[in-house]
Amino acid sequence: MSGNSIKIAGDTITIVTDERLDANNAPLLLEELKGNVGKTFNRVVFDCRKLIYVSSAGLRPFIFSKQKLVPDGEVLVLGAPEPVVRVIKLSGFDSFLAISDEV
């Protein structure tokens, strides 16, 4: 999976993103996430400390995580730089994504 990795610990699934999340690698990440549908998670954490660019296609894994992995749980965006946070807020996704600077 092109630079992104998934780690599972208990009821939390953590996605460590690469520098870019766009049309080139978001579909691969989405396929990996689909393999976890039906498992019990309460929290999805996107570790975005390395992420410098997210496109509209790159936002799909965030939406999918909320809809399919933790519909009643939390999706946390951790350590994202300001340009990425700005894209999330402009898209209105901050209404269902928790954003934190703390690691």
Secondary structure, 3 states (H helix, E strand, C coil): CCCCEEEEECCEEEEECCCEECCCCHHHHHHHHHCCCCCCCCEEEEECCCCCEECCHHHHHHHHHHHHHCCCCEEEEECCCHHHHHHHHHCCHHHCCEEECCC
